[in-house]
Amino acid sequence: MIGTIFNVSMILIGSIIGRFLHKGMKPEFQNILTQGLGLAAMVIGINAVVQHMSKSHYPVLFIVSLAIGGLFGQWIDLQSRFDKLVGKFSGGNLAEGLATAILLYCIGSLSILGPIEAALKHDYTFLFTNGMLDGITSIVLASTFGLGIAFAAVAVLLWQGSIYMIALFFQSALNNNMINELTIVGGILILASGLGLLEIKKISVLNLLPSLFVPVIAIFLLNLF
């Protein structure tokens, strides 16, 4: 867990630095940063989908995942619950920024493969690299949305910690197909976050978040037969 702790620490440090930048930043500069983040999120999301779609052995699984995950997420209304929770502690658009931060930090090859490499090979290179990238990203995010971005560190700890434990105790549970399908769905959600930041289309990304669990469960069950 050394790599994950480093990753989380860099997010916290970056958020603190960004908070001081946010304090004296004029609204027009915050707006241009938000637009830049929106464009970056869209590019990252598109890149993830394009890179992994050609490797997919289940070309319709991402559609099924978004449908099932979206219906379940809408049923429990994750977006409204999250917005209300964040609204108790902060105003503004922190909820949208925090949702984007969680997706950017958690859904990526380094964030998924890093804990697996750490658990199976004691190799922390991916997580150290990811930590540096997340630290820089958190500075930009916190300078736009405030110190509340630091809460995303909790999601990273739980996410990477869960993957680490699964890889450690169930070495055969994670395979390339599962990671591939998970990244495709994650890339689509990151793209959706970018559309929201750019105010092109407001999408309830958090209600679609359960879609990430569908390919994991589906491929695990397929491997049993």
Salt bridges, closest charged atoms under 4 A:
GLU96 OE1 - LYS202 NZ 3.70
GLU117 OE2 - LYS121 NZ 3.49
